Amino acid sequence: MDRLQVAESPEMVRLKPIEVAVEILHGLGIALGLSLLWTMEAVRDRVFRLLDRVNVRPRIRPASAFPPGQPRKHPHAAERVD
C-alpha cells in the first residue's frame, strides 16, 4: 500500500466571478506571451537560415561597446568638492 496518501481531501473554495475572470486573464496572458516568444524564435530561425543560404559572412572586425577615440576624463572621488 502506498504510504504517501493524503489524509484529508483538499477543501474546495468557491471563487467569485471577478476572481474567475482574473484567473482566465492570467492564463490568457501566459499563453499569449509564450506564443509571442515562439513566433519570435521562428522568425529568428528563418532569418538566420536565409542569411546562411545567401552566404552572408559575419563581421570581420569585432564589435565594441566602447566608441573610438580618447576616453572621457572622470573626476576622482577624492578630488570632488561638494
C-alpha positions as CSV (number, residue, x, y, z in Angstrom):
1,M,0.0,0.0,0.0
2,D,1.2,3.5,-0.8
3,R,2.3,5.4,2.3
4,L,2.1,8.8,0.6
5,Q,-1.7,9.2,0.8
6,V,-3.5,12.4,1.6
7,A,-5.2,12.1,5.0
8,E,-7.9,14.7,4.2
9,S,-9.4,15.6,0.9
10,P,-8.5,19.1,-0.2
11,E,-11.1,21.8,0.6
12,M,-12.7,23.4,-2.4
13,V,-13.1,27.2,-2.3
14,R,-15.7,28.8,-4.4
15,L,-14.3,31.7,-6.4
16,K,-16.1,34.9,-7.0
17,P,-16.9,35.8,-10.7
18,I,-14.2,38.5,-10.6
19,E,-11.6,36.0,-9.3
20,V,-12.5,33.6,-12.1
21,A,-12.1,36.4,-14.7
22,V,-8.7,37.3,-13.2
23,E,-7.5,33.7,-13.4
24,I,-8.7,33.4,-17.0
25,L,-7.0,36.6,-18.0
26,H,-3.8,35.4,-16.2
27,G,-3.9,32.2,-18.2
28,L,-4.5,34.1,-21.5
29,G,-1.6,36.4,-20.7
30,I,0.7,33.5,-20.2
31,A,-0.5,31.8,-23.4
32,L,-0.1,35.0,-25.4
33,G,3.4,35.6,-24.0
34,L,4.5,32.1,-24.8
35,S,3.1,32.3,-28.3
36,L,4.9,35.6,-28.9
37,L,8.2,34.1,-27.8
38,W,7.6,31.1,-30.1
39,T,6.8,33.4,-33.0
40,M,9.9,35.5,-32.4
41,E,12.0,32.3,-32.3
42,A,10.5,31.1,-35.6
43,V,11.2,34.5,-37.2
44,R,14.8,34.5,-35.9
45,D,15.3,30.9,-37.2
46,R,14.0,31.9,-40.7
47,V,16.3,35.0,-40.8
48,F,19.4,33.0,-39.9
49,R,18.5,30.3,-42.4
50,L,18.1,32.9,-45.1
51,L,21.5,34.5,-44.2
52,D,23.1,31.1,-44.3
53,R,21.5,30.5,-47.7
54,V,22.8,33.7,-49.2
55,N,26.2,33.1,-47.5
56,V,26.5,36.3,-45.5
57,R,29.8,36.4,-43.7
58,P,29.9,37.5,-40.1
59,R,31.6,40.9,-39.2
60,I,35.3,40.9,-39.9
61,R,36.0,43.4,-37.1
62,P,34.6,42.5,-33.7
63,A,32.0,44.9,-32.4
64,S,33.0,47.0,-29.4
65,A,30.9,48.6,-26.7
66,F,33.4,51.5,-26.5
67,P,33.5,54.1,-29.2
68,P,36.8,55.0,-30.8
69,G,38.8,58.0,-29.5
70,Q,40.0,59.2,-26.2
71,P,38.1,58.1,-23.1
72,R,36.4,60.7,-21.1
73,K,38.1,62.1,-18.0
74,H,36.2,61.3,-14.9
75,P,36.9,63.2,-11.7
76,H,38.1,61.0,-8.9
77,A,36.1,60.8,-5.7
78,A,38.9,62.4,-3.6
79,E,39.1,65.4,-5.9
80,R,35.4,66.2,-5.9
81,V,34.3,69.2,-4.0
82,D,30.7,69.4,-3.0
